[in-house]
Every structure is written in C-alpha cells, then in structure tokens.
Amino acid sequence: MSSPAEVYEALRGAHARADADAAAALYAPDAQYYEPDNAVHRGRDEIRNFLASYFANRGPVQLSVKREVTADATVLAEWTSAYTQAGRRSSGTPGVSVIELGRHGILYHRDYQ
C-alpha cells in the first residue's frame, strides 16, 4: 500500500488532468466521498460518475497544498483550488481534505470549503 501522502499526491494529479477514471481507481470499492453541499457518493463507480460530471463542468482543477499532515492511514491537507468554469477563472478558493486509507484504497474522503 502506498503512503497517505503518495495517494493524496496521485489524487491531486488526477484532478489536475481532469481524469475521473484515475481518481476513482484510488478509492476502495466501498469508499465514501463527501463533497461540500452534496450528498455522499458511495462506492468507486458513483465516485467516478460524480467526478466525471465535476470535471466536465470545471475541467482540470489545480490544488495547491498549503499544509499537509499525515498519520497512520490518514492525510489532512489544507489547499486552495484553481479552475475555469463557463469561461471564468476561479483561483484561491480555500479548502481542507480529510482522507483515510484502507487496504483497497481511499475509504473515506471529505472536503470542506
């Protein structure tokens, strides 16, 4: 199993490429992904579908990490995001991700903005 920091870096890379398949592959089959203002997305397939829709709307999303803390199977990251939506550039939106890994990938992911 990769370290939490390595998995988070791979997830950031998938977001930067707007690659829903690569991002979803990092999640366990029974993962739960909580996005701000959205219902929970359960399971790898539902997460992939959500991310495909998200990237179709926003395109690549750059996450610039300000602080990152890892312990055991968990990573906490404070970040700002940048993306283009409907021709308008948005940058500097702050957020925090909480990610917990299991044997088969990310089990729990919650983003706060």
DANORUR-V391215 format. One record per residue. N is the residue number from 0. RES is the residue in one letter. D_FIRST is the distance of its C-alpha to the first C-alpha in Angstrom with 1 decimal. Layout:
BEGIN
<<N:RES:D_FIRST> <N:RES:D_FIRST>>
END
This chain:
BEGIN
<<0:M:0.0> <1:S:3.8> <2:S:6.6> <3:P:9.0> <4:A:11.4> <5:E:9.7> <6:V:9.2> <7:Y:12.7> <8:E:14.1> <9:A:13.1> <10:L:14.8> <11:R:17.7> <12:G:18.0> <13:A:18.3> <14:H:20.9> <15:A:22.8> <16:R:23.1> <17:A:23.9> <18:D:21.4> <19:A:21.0> <20:D:19.2> <21:A:16.5> <22:A:16.1> <23:A:16.2> <24:A:13.5> <25:L:11.0> <26:Y:12.4> <27:A:12.1> <28:P:15.4> <29:D:16.9> <30:A:16.0> <31:Q:18.9> <32:Y:19.8> <33:Y:22.9> <34:E:24.9> <35:P:28.0> <36:D:31.1> <37:N:29.4> <38:A:28.6> <39:V:25.1> <40:H:23.3> <41:R:21.7> <42:G:19.3> <43:R:17.7> <44:D:21.1> <45:E:23.0> <46:I:20.7> <47:R:21.1> <48:N:24.8> <49:F:25.1> <50:L:23.4> <51:A:25.5> <52:S:28.6> <53:Y:27.6> <54:F:27.1> <55:A:30.3> <56:N:32.1> <57:R:30.7> <58:G:29.2> <59:P:26.6> <60:V:25.7> <61:Q:25.1> <62:L:23.3> <63:S:24.5> <64:V:22.5> <65:K:25.0> <66:R:22.9> <67:E:19.3> <68:V:18.2> <69:T:14.7> <70:A:14.5> <71:D:11.9> <72:A:10.0> <73:T:12.9> <74:V:14.3> <75:L:18.1> <76:A:19.6> <77:E:23.3> <78:W:24.3> <79:T:27.3> <80:S:27.3> <81:A:29.6> <82:Y:30.5> <83:T:33.7> <84:Q:35.1> <85:A:38.4> <86:G:39.3> <87:R:38.8> <88:R:36.3> <89:S:34.6> <90:S:32.9> <91:G:32.1> <92:T:31.1> <93:P:29.2> <94:G:26.3> <95:V:23.4> <96:S:20.0> <97:V:18.2> <98:I:14.7> <99:E:12.7> <100:L:9.2> <101:G:8.9> <102:R:7.1> <103:H:8.2> <104:G:8.1> <105:I:10.8> <106:L:13.2> <107:Y:15.8> <108:H:17.2> <109:R:20.7> <110:D:22.7> <111:Y:26.0> <112:Q:28.8>>
END
